[in-house]
Amino acid sequence: MDVNKVIIIVLLLVAVVGYVRLYRHYRRNIKKVRFLFDAIDNGDFSFNFPTEKRNKEDNILHQSLNRIKLFLQHTREEQMEREKYYEQILNAVDTGIMVVDSHDNILQHNQAALRLLDADVLTHMNQVKGKLKDEHLAKHETQAMLKDKHVRIIALSDVSHELSNQEVDSWIKLIRVLTHEIMNTITPVTSLSETLLKELNSEELYTAKSSSAEQAKLKQGLETIHKTGTELLAFVNNYRRFTHVPQPQPALFYVEPFLERMAMLCNHEVEIAVTPKDLLAYADESLISHVVTNLLKNAVEAFNGLQSEPTTKPSIRLHAYTNEQEAIIIDVSNNAGLIPDDIASHIFIPFFTTKPEGSGIGLSLSRQIMRVSGGSLSLHQYKAQGITTFRIIIP
């Protein structure tokens, strides 16, 4: 065989062997890169390419792949931290937020949305269509694109508290003006009537030329003025309390013994349930006691005002527990019957009452106390059970 041919064959064999080795090396490296991205795509960053006891080329490749992994891992961790940060911000606001796709699937929501819609989970708009019609909920909707998908961002806010605050502020201003004017007018009238009554009862006035009938008539008129003035002063002072709720002095106290003391003051059997048993509240105990006492008094009066014997055993219940926001809830419930809707919508308005001897100040003052304490007082009626519940929330 010709020497040149042999050399060519040898060179070809060397080239083929080199190509095969290069191709195998290339395939191994491609598999390593594919493994890297598959692991990252699955969220697995636990792997590490060895850099010891390797040839120089493998070491360079492994070091580069490890740097890519660390960079992508760091980027992913930063993204997760940002998502947690944004989630905390969303859950910290009082506005309910929902992200809804074109098929009405709820892709994301915050805790306020669950609270406002009274739901444990939110997955589809069918769950909340009826609740969104609530007149106490204000709804604002905007359009956006999320990952090339058309979505709606729905913001919900509770306007009942805002309306309640505006209503109370308006009443306070009105009452302050009224009490100022009435007190300025009636105080001298009352003082003058007392003076005239004293003079009328003195011997000098009885020896005057006026007849006994005239004296009696004058005395009767003055007594009427005095009685009316005294009653009006008491009336105004009673309503004056509504505009001068003392500044709360909060302190820690155990809820169960507190409710037991409140029940002892109530002329009725009261069921008490506290969860957990050692539940602690941080509030002005004396102010909260005024609210609970008033609600218990109203519950007893509801039973006393029944026209017929109740079909079920009269029951008053105090139930204390915490919600997801760790606020303390005290439910004051009774089964004396539901409050009609036309009356229920007015019960927290100052001066409104359906009782012949009522002042109309009890519930409005109680709500004002909870308002200045940073909490709330609301009415909840359960028609199926015939139960009326006043809910106190202590933040």
Helices and strands as residue ranges (DSSP letters): H 3-41, H 56-92, E 96-101, E 106-109, H 111-116, G 125-127, G 131-133, E 137-146, E 149-158, H 160-201, H 203-206, H 212-243, E 251-254, H 255-264, E 270-274, E 280-283, H 285-304, E 316-322, E 328-334, H 341-344, H 362-372, E 376-382, E 387-394
